[in-house]
Amino acid sequence: MQKTIYRVAPGVAEINGKKVPTSRKVTLTEAEALYDLAHGRIEVEAPAKPARRSRRKVAS
């Protein structure tokens, strides 16, 4: 099963029967997240943007 990172809403102390970490991010399977997603207690964490590649000038 693939796990996804979710951001926990403010004021929520427990997700899936466990305390929310100080980072406010939890990793859950789709089945584990269904209840809390439906109640607005968590939301999918946006994927990190890839770093931009710097363009170096080539000496000619």
C-alpha positions in Angstrom: 0.0 0.0 0.0 1.2 3.4 -0.9 1.4 6.0 1.9 0.8 9.7 1.4 1.8 12.7 3.5 -1.1 14.8 4.9 -1.1 18.1 6.7 -3.2 18.2 9.9 -5.7 21.0 10.4 -5.2 23.4 13.4 -6.9 22.2 16.6 -6.7 18.5 15.8 -4.9 16.5 18.5 -5.2 12.9 17.1 -5.3 11.3 13.7 -6.0 7.6 13.2 -5.8 7.0 17.0 -2.3 8.6 17.3 -1.1 12.0 18.6 -0.3 14.5 15.9 3.5 15.2 15.7 4.8 18.8 16.2 5.4 19.0 12.4 1.6 18.7 11.9 2.3 16.1 9.1 1.3 12.5 9.1 1.8 9.6 6.7 -1.2 7.5 6.1 -2.6 5.0 3.6 -5.7 5.9 1.6 -7.8 3.7 3.8 -6.4 5.2 7.0 -7.0 8.7 5.8 -10.6 8.4 4.5 -12.4 9.3 7.7 -10.2 12.3 8.6 -10.3 13.6 5.0 -14.1 13.4 4.9 -14.3 15.5 8.1 -11.7 18.1 7.0 -9.2 17.2 9.7 -6.4 16.6 7.2 -5.5 17.6 3.7 -3.0 16.2 1.1 0.4 17.8 1.4 1.4 19.6 -1.8 4.3 17.9 -3.5 7.6 19.8 -3.2 8.6 21.7 -6.3 11.8 20.5 -7.9 14.7 22.8 -7.5 15.4 25.0 -10.5 18.5 24.3 -12.4 20.8 27.2 -12.6 22.0 28.2 -16.0 25.7 28.7 -16.2 27.3 30.7 -19.0 29.8 28.7 -20.8 33.1 30.6 -21.5 33.7 30.8 -25.2 
